[in-house]
Amino acid sequence: MASDAAVTGMGGVIDLEEKTAVGTTNKVPAMPMIFVNALAQRFVCEDTTYGYSSRAVFQQEAALGKPTYMIFGEANANEPGSPWTADQLTADVTAGKLSQAATLTELADKIGLPAANLEAAVTRWNEDVAKGTDEAWKRRTGLKPIEGPYYAHRNRLMNLGATGGLRINQDGQVLDTLGWPIRGLYAAGLNAGGWLGPFYPGSGVAIAGIVQQGRRAAQTLIRKRV
């Protein structure tokens, strides 16, 4: 920017749920759990890519002005995709990072959610997974019941990077504020902006920019020597 480089695609970030990293890979299923908003209602398919689930978390928290939570049972923490062991569950409860309760009513009271709605959400989930499906959100992994003791993890988004960056042309050359290439300056991947769209879709899409744009920039550099 000090060289008069233009920027584009600013105003967005790449988020990830910091504790669970849910949806980062389809090789590991999401643990049995549900996301609920401040009304104790599910609002997203929890095993979708983090680019979408994180955006849904952000939107719900922005709209209602309150946190969202992951709700699960003690047995669920032993399933694939869980970031917790039995010892870590105890440690996080002690540290105040997890809320624990014997009943959903008690859990709802601890985290300030409507108890009736939370019970309804978990009941609907349990009824669906007993039939081997998630009729509400079409989730495909972690379809097991949520039973007490119950836990609530407050979702916290971690910033992985920005969607904006330097404006480039198809050859990877950085453009100035008038749209002309800046001699000897190239960008690719997340250093470049404007090619990801309105938000990051997840699943390693940034790697495509690194490979394709980086290759074009190298070819241009060899061809033009500038």
LUMBA-603202 format. One record per residue (C-alpha): x, y, z; residue in one letter; residue number from 1; chain. Coordinates in steps of 0.25 Angstrom, whole numbers, always signed. Layout:
<site><east>X</east><north>Y</north><up>Z</up><resn>a</resn><resi>NUM</resi><chain>A</chain></site>
...
//
This chain:
<site><east>+0</east><north>+0</north><up>+0</up><resn>m</resn><resi>1</resi><chain>A</chain></site>
<site><east>+12</east><north>+9</north><up>+3</up><resn>a</resn><resi>2</resi><chain>A</chain></site>
<site><east>+15</east><north>+7</north><up>-12</up><resn>s</resn><resi>3</resi><chain>A</chain></site>
<site><east>+1</east><north>+12</north><up>-16</up><resn>d</resn><resi>4</resi><chain>A</chain></site>
<site><east>-4</east><north>-3</north><up>-18</up><resn>a</resn><resi>5</resi><chain>A</chain></site>
<site><east>-19</east><north>-4</north><up>-18</up><resn>a</resn><resi>6</resi><chain>A</chain></site>
<site><east>-26</east><north>-14</north><up>-8</up><resn>v</resn><resi>7</resi><chain>A</chain></site>
<site><east>-39</east><north>-21</north><up>-10</up><resn>t</resn><resi>8</resi><chain>A</chain></site>
<site><east>-48</east><north>-31</north><up>-4</up><resn>g</resn><resi>9</resi><chain>A</chain></site>
<site><east>-46</east><north>-24</north><up>+10</up><resn>m</resn><resi>10</resi><chain>A</chain></site>
<site><east>-56</east><north>-26</north><up>+22</up><resn>g</resn><resi>11</resi><chain>A</chain></site>
<site><east>-56</east><north>-41</north><up>+23</up><resn>g</resn><resi>12</resi><chain>A</chain></site>
<site><east>-49</east><north>-51</north><up>+31</up><resn>v</resn><resi>13</resi><chain>A</chain></site>
<site><east>-47</east><north>-66</north><up>+31</up><resn>i</resn><resi>14</resi><chain>A</chain></site>
<site><east>-52</east><north>-72</north><up>+44</up><resn>d</resn><resi>15</resi><chain>A</chain></site>
<site><east>-51</east><north>-85</north><up>+51</up><resn>l</resn><resi>16</resi><chain>A</chain></site>
<site><east>-57</east><north>-90</north><up>+64</up><resn>e</resn><resi>17</resi><chain>A</chain></site>
<site><east>-44</east><north>-90</north><up>+73</up><resn>e</resn><resi>18</resi><chain>A</chain></site>
<site><east>-47</east><north>-102</north><up>+82</up><resn>k</resn><resi>19</resi><chain>A</chain></site>
<site><east>-53</east><north>-112</north><up>+73</up><resn>t</resn><resi>20</resi><chain>A</chain></site>
<site><east>-48</east><north>-108</north><up>+59</up><resn>a</resn><resi>21</resi><chain>A</chain></site>
<site><east>-61</east><north>-115</north><up>+54</up><resn>v</resn><resi>22</resi><chain>A</chain></site>
<site><east>-63</east><north>-116</north><up>+39</up><resn>g</resn><resi>23</resi><chain>A</chain></site>
<site><east>-48</east><north>-115</north><up>+36</up><resn>t</resn><resi>24</resi><chain>A</chain></site>
<site><east>-47</east><north>-128</north><up>+29</up><resn>t</resn><resi>25</resi><chain>A</chain></site>
<site><east>-57</east><north>-139</north><up>+24</up><resn>n</resn><resi>26</resi><chain>A</chain></site>
<site><east>-48</east><north>-150</north><up>+28</up><resn>k</resn><resi>27</resi><chain>A</chain></site>
<site><east>-52</east><north>-148</north><up>+43</up><resn>v</resn><resi>28</resi><chain>A</chain></site>
<site><east>-67</east><north>-148</north><up>+46</up><resn>p</resn><resi>29</resi><chain>A</chain></site>
<site><east>-72</east><north>-137</north><up>+55</up><resn>a</resn><resi>30</resi><chain>A</chain></site>
<site><east>-75</east><north>-142</north><up>+69</up><resn>m</resn><resi>31</resi><chain>A</chain></site>
<site><east>-89</east><north>-144</north><up>+73</up><resn>p</resn><resi>32</resi><chain>A</chain></site>
<site><east>-94</east><north>-130</north><up>+78</up><resn>m</resn><resi>33</resi><chain>A</chain></site>
<site><east>-103</east><north>-119</north><up>+74</up><resn>i</resn><resi>34</resi><chain>A</chain></site>
<site><east>-100</east><north>-104</north><up>+72</up><resn>f</resn><resi>35</resi><chain>A</chain></site>
<site><east>-111</east><north>-95</north><up>+79</up><resn>v</resn><resi>36</resi><chain>A</chain></site>
<site><east>-113</east><north>-80</north><up>+78</up><resn>n</resn><resi>37</resi><chain>A</chain></site>
<site><east>-118</east><north>-71</north><up>+90</up><resn>a</resn><resi>38</resi><chain>A</chain></site>
<site><east>-132</east><north>-76</north><up>+88</up><resn>l</resn><resi>39</resi><chain>A</chain></site>
<site><east>-127</east><north>-90</north><up>+90</up><resn>a</resn><resi>40</resi><chain>A</chain></site>
<site><east>-130</east><north>-94</north><up>+75</up><resn>q</resn><resi>41</resi><chain>A</chain></site>
<site><east>-122</east><north>-101</north><up>+65</up><resn>r</resn><resi>42</resi><chain>A</chain></site>
<site><east>-118</east><north>-92</north><up>+54</up><resn>f</resn><resi>43</resi><chain>A</chain></site>
<site><east>-107</east><north>-99</north><up>+45</up><resn>v</resn><resi>44</resi><chain>A</chain></site>
<site><east>-103</east><north>-113</north><up>+40</up><resn>c</resn><resi>45</resi><chain>A</chain></site>
<site><east>-92</east><north>-115</north><up>+50</up><resn>e</resn><resi>46</resi><chain>A</chain></site>
<site><east>-83</east><north>-124</north><up>+41</up><resn>d</resn><resi>47</resi><chain>A</chain></site>
<site><east>-83</east><north>-115</north><up>+29</up><resn>t</resn><resi>48</resi><chain>A</chain></site>
<site><east>-70</east><north>-108</north><up>+26</up><resn>t</resn><resi>49</resi><chain>A</chain></site>
<site><east>-65</east><north>-98</north><up>+36</up><resn>y</resn><resi>50</resi><chain>A</chain></site>
<site><east>-66</east><north>-87</north><up>+25</up><resn>g</resn><resi>51</resi><chain>A</chain></site>
<site><east>-81</east><north>-88</north><up>+26</up><resn>y</resn><resi>52</resi><chain>A</chain></site>
<site><east>-83</east><north>-92</north><up>+41</up><resn>s</resn><resi>53</resi><chain>A</chain></site>
<site><east>-74</east><north>-81</north><up>+46</up><resn>s</resn><resi>54</resi><chain>A</chain></site>
<site><east>-82</east><north>-71</north><up>+38</up><resn>r</resn><resi>55</resi><chain>A</chain></site>
<site><east>-95</east><north>-76</north><up>+43</up><resn>a</resn><resi>56</resi><chain>A</chain></site>
<site><east>-89</east><north>-75</north><up>+58</up><resn>v</resn><resi>57</resi><chain>A</chain></site>
<site><east>-85</east><north>-60</north><up>+55</up><resn>f</resn><resi>58</resi><chain>A</chain></site>
<site><east>-99</east><north>-57</north><up>+49</up><resn>q</resn><resi>59</resi><chain>A</chain></site>
<site><east>-107</east><north>-63</north><up>+60</up><resn>q</resn><resi>60</resi><chain>A</chain></site>
<site><east>-98</east><north>-56</north><up>+71</up><resn>e</resn><resi>61</resi><chain>A</chain></site>
<site><east>-99</east><north>-43</north><up>+63</up><resn>a</resn><resi>62</resi><chain>A</chain></site>
<site><east>-114</east><north>-44</north><up>+61</up><resn>a</resn><resi>63</resi><chain>A</chain></site>
<site><east>-117</east><north>-48</north><up>+76</up><resn>l</resn><resi>64</resi><chain>A</chain></site>
<site><east>-106</east><north>-41</north><up>+83</up><resn>g</resn><resi>65</resi><chain>A</chain></site>
<site><east>-102</east><north>-53</north><up>+91</up><resn>k</resn><resi>66</resi><chain>A</chain></site>
<site><east>-93</east><north>-65</north><up>+90</up><resn>p</resn><resi>67</resi><chain>A</chain></site>
<site><east>-96</east><north>-78</north><up>+83</up><resn>t</resn><resi>68</resi><chain>A</chain></site>
<site><east>-93</east><north>-92</north><up>+90</up><resn>y</resn><resi>69</resi><chain>A</chain></site>
<site><east>-89</east><north>-106</north><up>+86</up><resn>m</resn><resi>70</resi><chain>A</chain></site>
<site><east>-97</east><north>-116</north><up>+94</up><resn>i</resn><resi>71</resi><chain>A</chain></site>
<site><east>-93</east><north>-130</north><up>+96</up><resn>f</resn><resi>72</resi><chain>A</chain></site>
<site><east>-93</east><north>-142</north><up>+106</up><resn>g</resn><resi>73</resi><chain>A</chain></site>
<site><east>-82</east><north>-148</north><up>+114</up><resn>e</resn><resi>74</resi><chain>A</chain></site>
<site><east>-82</east><north>-161</north><up>+105</up><resn>a</resn><resi>75</resi><chain>A</chain></site>
<site><east>-81</east><north>-152</north><up>+92</up><resn>n</resn><resi>76</resi><chain>A</chain></site>
<site><east>-67</east><north>-147</north><up>+97</up><resn>a</resn><resi>77</resi><chain>A</chain></site>
<site><east>-62</east><north>-160</north><up>+94</up><resn>n</resn><resi>78</resi><chain>A</chain></site>
<site><east>-66</east><north>-161</north><up>+80</up><resn>e</resn><resi>79</resi><chain>A</chain></site>
<site><east>-57</east><north>-158</north><up>+67</up><resn>p</resn><resi>80</resi><chain>A</chain></site>
<site><east>-56</east><north>-143</north><up>+65</up><resn>g</resn><resi>81</resi><chain>A</chain></site>
<site><east>-56</east><north>-139</north><up>+80</up><resn>s</resn><resi>82</resi><chain>A</chain></site>
<site><east>-45</east><north>-130</north><up>+85</up><resn>p</resn><resi>83</resi><chain>A</chain></site>
<site><east>-47</east><north>-135</north><up>+99</up><resn>w</resn><resi>84</resi><chain>A</chain></site>
<site><east>-43</east><north>-146</north><up>+107</up><resn>t</resn><resi>85</resi><chain>A</chain></site>
<site><east>-49</east><north>-150</north><up>+121</up><resn>a</resn><resi>86</resi><chain>A</chain></site>
<site><east>-38</east><north>-142</north><up>+128</up><resn>d</resn><resi>87</resi><chain>A</chain></site>
<site><east>-39</east><north>-130</north><up>+119</up><resn>q</resn><resi>88</resi><chain>A</chain></site>
<site><east>-54</east><north>-130</north><up>+121</up><resn>l</resn><resi>89</resi><chain>A</chain></site>
<site><east>-51</east><north>-129</north><up>+136</up><resn>t</resn><resi>90</resi><chain>A</chain></site>
<site><east>-40</east><north>-118</north><up>+134</up><resn>a</resn><resi>91</resi><chain>A</chain></site>
<site><east>-49</east><north>-110</north><up>+125</up><resn>d</resn><resi>92</resi><chain>A</chain></site>
<site><east>-61</east><north>-110</north><up>+135</up><resn>v</resn><resi>93</resi><chain>A</chain></site>
<site><east>-51</east><north>-106</north><up>+146</up><resn>t</resn><resi>94</resi><chain>A</chain></site>
<site><east>-46</east><north>-95</north><up>+138</up><resn>a</resn><resi>95</resi><chain>A</chain></site>
<site><east>-59</east><north>-90</north><up>+135</up><resn>g</resn><resi>96</resi><chain>A</chain></site>
<site><east>-58</east><north>-93</north><up>+120</up><resn>k</resn><resi>97</resi><chain>A</chain></site>
<site><east>-69</east><north>-103</north><up>+120</up><resn>l</resn><resi>98</resi><chain>A</chain></site>
<site><east>-82</east><north>-103</north><up>+127</up><resn>s</resn><resi>99</resi><chain>A</chain></site>
<site><east>-87</east><north>-117</north><up>+133</up><resn>q</resn><resi>100</resi><chain>A</chain></site>
<site><east>-101</east><north>-121</north><up>+138</up><resn>a</resn><resi>101</resi><chain>A</chain></site>
<site><east>-108</east><north>-134</north><up>+141</up><resn>a</resn><resi>102</resi><chain>A</chain></site>
<site><east>-121</east><north>-129</north><up>+134</up><resn>t</resn><resi>103</resi><chain>A</chain></site>
<site><east>-123</east><north>-120</north><up>+122</up><resn>l</resn><resi>104</resi><chain>A</chain></site>
<site><east>-132</east><north>-111</north><up>+131</up><resn>t</resn><resi>105</resi><chain>A</chain></site>
<site><east>-120</east><north>-109</north><up>+140</up><resn>e</resn><resi>106</resi><chain>A</chain></site>
<site><east>-111</east><north>-107</north><up>+128</up><resn>l</resn><resi>107</resi><chain>A</chain></site>
<site><east>-120</east><north>-96</north><up>+122</up><resn>a</resn><resi>108</resi><chain>A</chain></site>
<site><east>-120</east><north>-89</north><up>+135</up><resn>d</resn><resi>109</resi><chain>A</chain></site>
<site><east>-105</east><north>-88</north><up>+136</up><resn>k</resn><resi>110</resi><chain>A</chain></site>
<site><east>-103</east><north>-82</north><up>+122</up><resn>i</resn><resi>111</resi><chain>A</chain></site>
<site><east>-116</east><north>-74</north><up>+121</up><resn>g</resn><resi>112</resi><chain>A</chain></site>
<site><east>-124</east><north>-81</north><up>+111</up><resn>l</resn><resi>113</resi><chain>A</chain></site>
<site><east>-139</east><north>-84</north><up>+111</up><resn>p</resn><resi>114</resi><chain>A</chain></site>
<site><east>-140</east><north>-98</north><up>+117</up><resn>a</resn><resi>115</resi><chain>A</chain></site>
<site><east>-152</east><north>-103</north><up>+109</up><resn>a</resn><resi>116</resi><chain>A</chain></site>
<site><east>-145</east><north>-99</north><up>+96</up><resn>n</resn><resi>117</resi><chain>A</chain></site>
<site><east>-133</east><north>-106</north><up>+100</up><resn>l</resn><resi>118</resi><chain>A</chain></site>
<site><east>-140</east><north>-119</north><up>+104</up><resn>e</resn><resi>119</resi><chain>A</chain></site>
<site><east>-148</east><north>-119</north><up>+91</up><resn>a</resn><resi>120</resi><chain>A</chain></site>
<site><east>-135</east><north>-117</north><up>+82</up><resn>a</resn><resi>121</resi><chain>A</chain></site>
<site><east>-128</east><north>-129</north><up>+89</up><resn>v</resn><resi>122</resi><chain>A</chain></site>
<site><east>-141</east><north>-137</north><up>+89</up><resn>t</resn><resi>123</resi><chain>A</chain></site>
<site><east>-143</east><north>-135</north><up>+74</up><resn>r</resn><resi>124</resi><chain>A</chain></site>
<site><east>-128</east><north>-138</north><up>+72</up><resn>w</resn><resi>125</resi><chain>A</chain></site>
<site><east>-129</east><north>-151</north><up>+80</up><resn>n</resn><resi>126</resi><chain>A</chain></site>
<site><east>-142</east><north>-155</north><up>+73</up><resn>e</resn><resi>127</resi><chain>A</chain></site>
<site><east>-136</east><north>-153</north><up>+59</up><resn>d</resn><resi>128</resi><chain>A</chain></site>
<site><east>-123</east><north>-160</north><up>+61</up><resn>v</resn><resi>129</resi><chain>A</chain></site>
<site><east>-131</east><north>-172</north><up>+67</up><resn>a</resn><resi>130</resi><chain>A</chain></site>
<site><east>-136</east><north>-173</north><up>+53</up><resn>k</resn><resi>131</resi><chain>A</chain></site>
<site><east>-122</east><north>-171</north><up>+47</up><resn>g</resn><resi>132</resi><chain>A</chain></site>
<site><east>-125</east><north>-158</north><up>+41</up><resn>t</resn><resi>133</resi><chain>A</chain></site>
<site><east>-125</east><north>-143</north><up>+44</up><resn>d</resn><resi>134</resi><chain>A</chain></site>
<site><east>-138</east><north>-138</north><up>+38</up><resn>e</resn><resi>135</resi><chain>A</chain></site>
<site><east>-136</east><north>-123</north><up>+43</up><resn>a</resn><resi>136</resi><chain>A</chain></site>
<site><east>-122</east><north>-120</north><up>+36</up><resn>w</resn><resi>137</resi><chain>A</chain></site>
<site><east>-118</east><north>-133</north><up>+28</up><resn>k</resn><resi>138</resi><chain>A</chain></site>
<site><east>-106</east><north>-135</north><up>+36</up><resn>r</resn><resi>139</resi><chain>A</chain></site>
<site><east>-98</east><north>-148</north><up>+33</up><resn>r</resn><resi>140</resi><chain>A</chain></site>
<site><east>-88</east><north>-151</north><up>+43</up><resn>t</resn><resi>141</resi><chain>A</chain></site>
<site><east>-88</east><north>-152</north><up>+58</up><resn>g</resn><resi>142</resi><chain>A</chain></site>
<site><east>-103</east><north>-157</north><up>+58</up><resn>l</resn><resi>143</resi><chain>A</chain></site>
<site><east>-103</east><north>-162</north><up>+73</up><resn>k</resn><resi>144</resi><chain>A</chain></site>
<site><east>-112</east><north>-158</north><up>+84</up><resn>p</resn><resi>145</resi><chain>A</chain></site>
<site><east>-108</east><north>-147</north><up>+94</up><resn>i</resn><resi>146</resi><chain>A</chain></site>
<site><east>-110</east><north>-152</north><up>+108</up><resn>e</resn><resi>147</resi><chain>A</chain></site>
<site><east>-106</east><north>-147</north><up>+122</up><resn>g</resn><resi>148</resi><chain>A</chain></site>
<site><east>-98</east><north>-142</north><up>+129</up><resn>p</resn><resi>149</resi><chain>A</chain></site>
<site><east>-99</east><north>-131</north><up>+119</up><resn>y</resn><resi>150</resi><chain>A</chain></site>
<site><east>-88</east><north>-120</north><up>+115</up><resn>y</resn><resi>151</resi><chain>A</chain></site>
<site><east>-89</east><north>-107</north><up>+108</up><resn>a</resn><resi>152</resi><chain>A</chain></site>
<site><east>-77</east><north>-101</north><up>+101</up><resn>h</resn><resi>153</resi><chain>A</chain></site>
<site><east>-78</east><north>-86</north><up>+97</up><resn>r</resn><resi>154</resi><chain>A</chain></site>
<site><east>-74</east><north>-85</north><up>+83</up><resn>n</resn><resi>155</resi><chain>A</chain></site>
<site><east>-62</east><north>-75</north><up>+81</up><resn>r</resn><resi>156</resi><chain>A</chain></site>
<site><east>-57</east><north>-72</north><up>+67</up><resn>l</resn><resi>157</resi><chain>A</chain></site>
<site><east>-42</east><north>-71</north><up>+64</up><resn>m</resn><resi>158</resi><chain>A</chain></site>
<site><east>-37</east><north>-63</north><up>+52</up><resn>n</resn><resi>159</resi><chain>A</chain></site>
<site><east>-29</east><north>-71</north><up>+42</up><resn>l</resn><resi>160</resi><chain>A</chain></site>
<site><east>-27</east><north>-59</north><up>+32</up><resn>g</resn><resi>161</resi><chain>A</chain></site>
<site><east>-34</east><north>-48</north><up>+24</up><resn>a</resn><resi>162</resi><chain>A</chain></site>
<site><east>-41</east><north>-50</north><up>+11</up><resn>t</resn><resi>163</resi><chain>A</chain></site>
<site><east>-36</east><north>-37</north><up>+6</up><resn>g</resn><resi>164</resi><chain>A</chain></site>
<site><east>-23</east><north>-33</north><up>+0</up><resn>g</resn><resi>165</resi><chain>A</chain></site>
<site><east>-15</east><north>-27</north><up>-11</up><resn>l</resn><resi>166</resi><chain>A</chain></site>
<site><east>-22</east><north>-25</north><up>-24</up><resn>r</resn><resi>167</resi><chain>A</chain></site>
<site><east>-16</east><north>-33</north><up>-35</up><resn>i</resn><resi>168</resi><chain>A</chain></site>
<site><east>-18</east><north>-36</north><up>-50</up><resn>n</resn><resi>169</resi><chain>A</chain></site>
<site><east>-19</east><north>-50</north><up>-57</up><resn>q</resn><resi>170</resi><chain>A</chain></site>
<site><east>-3</east><north>-50</north><up>-57</up><resn>d</resn><resi>171</resi><chain>A</chain></site>
<site><east>-2</east><north>-48</north><up>-42</up><resn>g</resn><resi>172</resi><chain>A</chain></site>
<site><east>+4</east><north>-34</north><up>-44</up><resn>q</resn><resi>173</resi><chain>A</chain></site>
<site><east>-1</east><north>-25</north><up>-33</up><resn>v</resn><resi>174</resi><chain>A</chain></site>
<site><east>-8</east><north>-13</north><up>-38</up><resn>l</resn><resi>175</resi><chain>A</chain></site>
<site><east>-7</east><north>+2</north><up>-33</up><resn>d</resn><resi>176</resi><chain>A</chain></site>
<site><east>-19</east><north>+10</north><up>-30</up><resn>t</resn><resi>177</resi><chain>A</chain></site>
<site><east>-21</east><north>+14</north><up>-44</up><resn>l</resn><resi>178</resi><chain>A</chain></site>
<site><east>-21</east><north>+0</north><up>-49</up><resn>g</resn><resi>179</resi><chain>A</chain></site>
<site><east>-7</east><north>-1</north><up>-55</up><resn>w</resn><resi>180</resi><chain>A</chain></site>
<site><east>+3</east><north>-12</north><up>-51</up><resn>p</resn><resi>181</resi><chain>A</chain></site>
<site><east>+14</east><north>-9</north><up>-41</up><resn>i</resn><resi>182</resi><chain>A</chain></site>
<site><east>+27</east><north>-13</north><up>-47</up><resn>r</resn><resi>183</resi><chain>A</chain></site>
<site><east>+33</east><north>-25</north><up>-40</up><resn>g</resn><resi>184</resi><chain>A</chain></site>
<site><east>+22</east><north>-27</north><up>-30</up><resn>l</resn><resi>185</resi><chain>A</chain></site>
<site><east>+13</east><north>-39</north><up>-30</up><resn>y</resn><resi>186</resi><chain>A</chain></site>
<site><east>+3</east><north>-46</north><up>-20</up><resn>a</resn><resi>187</resi><chain>A</chain></site>
<site><east>-4</east><north>-59</north><up>-19</up><resn>a</resn><resi>188</resi><chain>A</chain></site>
<site><east>-13</east><north>-67</north><up>-9</up><resn>g</resn><resi>189</resi><chain>A</chain></site>
<site><east>-17</east><north>-59</north><up>+3</up><resn>l</resn><resi>190</resi><chain>A</chain></site>
<site><east>-8</east><north>-48</north><up>+0</up><resn>n</resn><resi>191</resi><chain>A</chain></site>
<site><east>-17</east><north>-45</north><up>-12</up><resn>a</resn><resi>192</resi><chain>A</chain></site>
<site><east>-31</east><north>-40</north><up>-10</up><resn>g</resn><resi>193</resi><chain>A</chain></site>
<site><east>-44</east><north>-40</north><up>-17</up><resn>g</resn><resi>194</resi><chain>A</chain></site>
<site><east>-44</east><north>-54</north><up>-23</up><resn>w</resn><resi>195</resi><chain>A</chain></site>
<site><east>-51</east><north>-62</north><up>-11</up><resn>l</resn><resi>196</resi><chain>A</chain></site>
<site><east>-64</east><north>-55</north><up>-12</up><resn>g</resn><resi>197</resi><chain>A</chain></site>
<site><east>-73</east><north>-50</north><up>-1</up><resn>p</resn><resi>198</resi><chain>A</chain></site>
<site><east>-67</east><north>-60</north><up>+10</up><resn>f</resn><resi>199</resi><chain>A</chain></site>
<site><east>-58</east><north>-71</north><up>+11</up><resn>y</resn><resi>200</resi><chain>A</chain></site>
<site><east>-64</east><north>-84</north><up>+7</up><resn>p</resn><resi>201</resi><chain>A</chain></site>
<site><east>-55</east><north>-93</north><up>+15</up><resn>g</resn><resi>202</resi><chain>A</chain></site>
<site><east>-48</east><north>-107</north><up>+11</up><resn>s</resn><resi>203</resi><chain>A</chain></site>
<site><east>-35</east><north>-101</north><up>+7</up><resn>g</resn><resi>204</resi><chain>A</chain></site>
<site><east>-40</east><north>-92</north><up>-4</up><resn>v</resn><resi>205</resi><chain>A</chain></site>
<site><east>-28</east><north>-83</north><up>-1</up><resn>a</resn><resi>206</resi><chain>A</chain></site>
<site><east>-19</east><north>-93</north><up>-6</up><resn>i</resn><resi>207</resi><chain>A</chain></site>
<site><east>-25</east><north>-92</north><up>-20</up><resn>a</resn><resi>208</resi><chain>A</chain></site>
<site><east>-21</east><north>-77</north><up>-20</up><resn>g</resn><resi>209</resi><chain>A</chain></site>
<site><east>-7</east><north>-80</north><up>-15</up><resn>i</resn><resi>210</resi><chain>A</chain></site>
<site><east>-5</east><north>-91</north><up>-26</up><resn>v</resn><resi>211</resi><chain>A</chain></site>
<site><east>-12</east><north>-85</north><up>-38</up><resn>q</resn><resi>212</resi><chain>A</chain></site>
<site><east>-8</east><north>-70</north><up>-36</up><resn>q</resn><resi>213</resi><chain>A</chain></site>
<site><east>+6</east><north>-73</north><up>-31</up><resn>g</resn><resi>214</resi><chain>A</chain></site>
<site><east>+8</east><north>-81</north><up>-44</up><resn>r</resn><resi>215</resi><chain>A</chain></site>
<site><east>+3</east><north>-70</north><up>-53</up><resn>r</resn><resi>216</resi><chain>A</chain></site>
<site><east>+11</east><north>-60</north><up>-45</up><resn>a</resn><resi>217</resi><chain>A</chain></site>
<site><east>+24</east><north>-68</north><up>-47</up><resn>a</resn><resi>218</resi><chain>A</chain></site>
<site><east>+21</east><north>-70</north><up>-62</up><resn>q</resn><resi>219</resi><chain>A</chain></site>
<site><east>+19</east><north>-55</north><up>-64</up><resn>t</resn><resi>220</resi><chain>A</chain></site>
<site><east>+32</east><north>-52</north><up>-57</up><resn>l</resn><resi>221</resi><chain>A</chain></site>
<site><east>+40</east><north>-62</north><up>-66</up><resn>i</resn><resi>222</resi><chain>A</chain></site>
<site><east>+33</east><north>-56</north><up>-78</up><resn>r</resn><resi>223</resi><chain>A</chain></site>
<site><east>+34</east><north>-42</north><up>-75</up><resn>k</resn><resi>224</resi><chain>A</chain></site>
<site><east>+45</east><north>-41</north><up>-66</up><resn>r</resn><resi>225</resi><chain>A</chain></site>
<site><east>+38</east><north>-30</north><up>-58</up><resn>v</resn><resi>226</resi><chain>A</chain></site>
//
